[in-house]
């Protein structure tokens, strides 16, 4: 029985040579995805990986699953069709910040709103790589790129904020350099029934090198990021002595044992709380005054689209019980010519 | 019927019901056509709605019409009406243009008061005289008053009573055309089954309307309409959009696949989405996506996942779906795209009909991107062509664009419910398990048809990656090799060309031994065939061919066309099919008869034009 079969990352690799630039963060991410899939244990032939266009969207070619490299921005709509047509499949969508949030922004917010059971891997390098270096919807204000030679004069999207605006039920974040965390959030996304968005901050060595180094560099990472785990205290720092507390309506990073703060003051992460206010505050922490949140920030049970669709079809079929189109037609207004 | 009544025998007759949008004229018209069909008439109907959803009552923009053509040899809803029912002055003013010379007008005198005339922008207090209508043609009936009297004891409030006036008018028309009023009564009881008081009231006014005609207007001529010798079977009233939806369901049943529709609301195609959304009782998944692009893309996803997948739209939506259709061409996935054409460009005339999307369907994509293009010719034919489009898509792994139009989509006809074995089996070109050992690749093709084999996610061992990038013909890996690209372009074209081997040959209609060949495609069939039949009956020789298959063309198209001295291509655009044919069949002079007014042809204008062509 394949249900009892166990898989290794190797089972999810294709025979294709990986063509991303040497040093690109995508290499680590595809490895993490294959590891996560092995951990989840759904067979490669019951897994479909759908992408749009961009460097990250080449990923399906490197997977030993069913895959579809589609058109710019439309991965979400196509993945939705795959999942709706066959809810038995585990569907992954792979996208970048341009593909997902610019040209595909409409599909993205609607698949999240619909809460369709797709695992969405959003690789955010804050730049267009495949078209060679234009600013994306997540590029920081003022950034000089090929299409903004004097700096951008617009604010970026923060993907988490869009997800919460679209009433998302799952949001998690990782860094390309944190393989274990990436595997962890991807596996959690697969376990979540509904649209599960995993943002992985990824480095583009060619066009946006070190854009995430402020939080991702080894020397600073422990102090500028926090790994959230459901049911655990929000603690971070090299010494593991820093914590997140509530200060009025705001979050604050404190040192335990200083200024009168004790471990009791430190918040416990509740990813399952339907109310998203605290999740949003956590997701908006950016590594400056407050550490950037990694791990599963929100993971809430809610009705998901495909289960509801299947349920409704079965419910209506149960009531009417037509065996064929002809039987249905004959149940309506007809007359006989003899 | 009293003895003094004069009875005229007619082969066919056209009745146009008109009134305020809220007057229920479509219900009256629908019942009239259904009971006519039930007694053996052929029927064809067409609704004419205002563009506004709820225009102010009694105004010119709020008029809605419903035209019914009944009798023998009925192929269209009729150019003009023999009888016009106008429930108010606005209806009379806007609809009188659709009345034949000498036709009968029935008006509700209760709604021709000063205020009503003012709302409809009359300048005098005599609407009949102002519009130059001969009073002898007019049957003036106090329909509202008579309805109130009829239902005085019904216990209904005045508003509900007045709402029944359309059915009084229907009763009167039933008398005029000697329709079985009891059948109309049954239909009303069925329609209002959940509201017995309303049902009872409607049946009463129906009978009172009928009796009123019988008693009061005994001196007016009534009509007997000839029955057609229609094929035995069970019939239902069917419009083009419902037929399209049902044809897809029938195809899904034949293919043994679930049916998926990804769509987005757009006039005049939305009723396909409505119908399929209701058919969850048959397991159909019809999904309203966030935009046109997502409609097409979700369908492509569903096709990839192994469903019979379709997307429905109209011209502007087809433009938005172009890139996605190109992906389906490249990925070689089965996809049915339905374009219910309307007046364009841009938003154009959403509620009006045209055939102006033909070249968009054929060529509106980047790259060498051939697809199969087919067109439905009548409301009932939408069923067949939706079925055939799905069959071709599934068996040839290609997008198929089905062109219908606003005229046949909303028009309806009596349709014999087919037995399931009347339609062929559908056999998608699936991979076979033994192919794995033979080194199967996703773009491996059947050497005869050039169709690639379909491996559906969930099948063990056949995991593969598709995509919009060009693939190597042998390995199916991404390839930018120039020679390989040429090979793949040719293979995709050959695959479409091969479909010609399976589509039906053209049949020459009218009189094949003529000098003039009339050529049409799609929704103009009824008007063209009416015109050609009428001319042949009068001894004027005209031949006709009508295309349901545009790309590829039926294999005998060229041979037939070259046989005729004069060939005139008639279409509701500026000559798109004519220019397409000219490219395919060089050296033939294609005359053109075009109309781009958002309206169908009239048979009369066609007869006039063809007569000129013959005599020239």
Interface residues (C-beta under 8 A of the other chain):
Chain A: X2 X14 X16 X43 X44 X45 X46 X48 X50 X53 X60 X61 X63 X64 X65 X66 X67 X68 X69 X70 X71 X74 X77 X78 X79 X80 X81 X82 X83 X84 X85 X86 X88 X89 X106 X107 X110 X309 X312 X313 X316 X317 X319 X320 X321 X322 X324 X325 X326 X328 X329 X330 X332 X333 X334 X335 X336 X337 X338
Chain B: X34 X37 X38 X40 X187 X190 X230 X231 X232 X233 X234 X235 X236 X237 X246 X249 X250 X253 X258 X260 X262 X279 X280 X281 X282 X283 X285 X287 X289 X290 X291 X293 X294 X297 X298 X299 X300 X301 X302 X303 X304 X305 X306 X307 X309 X323 X324 X326 X327 X331 X416 X417 X418 X419 X420 X457 X458 X459 X460 X461 X462 X463 X464 X465 X466 X467 X468 X469 X477 X478
